[in-house]
Amino acid sequence: MRGESEKIWEFGAKSEKNKGNLSYCILLFLLTATNKFIAYFCRHKFDNIHIKSTIRTFV
């Protein structure tokens, strides 16, 4: 019986560690996705401004 409880305890400890790794991966994914979204949005916004100013220059 003692061996069984030790196995369960080890599994519990491993699952706690996995929860930490999972939350870290989710946080990293969210930061990466947010960063890519901001970069895309800024690039798109600045490209439009640049195109409009270029059109005004030539027109």
N, C-alpha and C positions, 0 to 999 in steps of 0.2 A: 504494500500500500504506500509505503514511503516513496518508492521509486515513481509511482504514478503521480503523486502530488508534486514531486520535483519536476517531472516532465511538464505538467500543467503550468507550474510557475515559470519554467524556462520559456514555454510558448507565450505566456502572458508578457514576459519581459521582451521577447522578440517582437510581439505585436505592438507594444508601446514604442519600440524603436522604429518599427515600420510606419507607425502613425506620424512620428516626427519627420521621417524622411519624406512621407507623402505630403505632409503639409508644407515642407520646405520646397518640394518640387512644384506644388500648386502655386506657392508664392512666387517662385522663380518664373513659372510660366506666365502668371498674371503680369509681373513686371516687364517681361519681354514683350508680351502682347501689347501692353499699354505703351511701351516705348516705341514699338513699330507703328502703332496707330498714330501716335503724336508725330512721328517722323513723316509718315505718309500724308497726314493732314497738313502739316506745315509745308511740305514740298508741293503738294497740290495747290495750296493757298498761294504760296509765293510764285509758283509757275503761272497761275492766273494773273497775278499782279504784274509779273514780268511781261507776259504776252499782251496785256492791255496797254502797258506803258510803251511797248514796242509798236503796237498798232497806232497809238496816238502819235508817236514820233514820225511814222511814215505817212500818216494821213493828214 
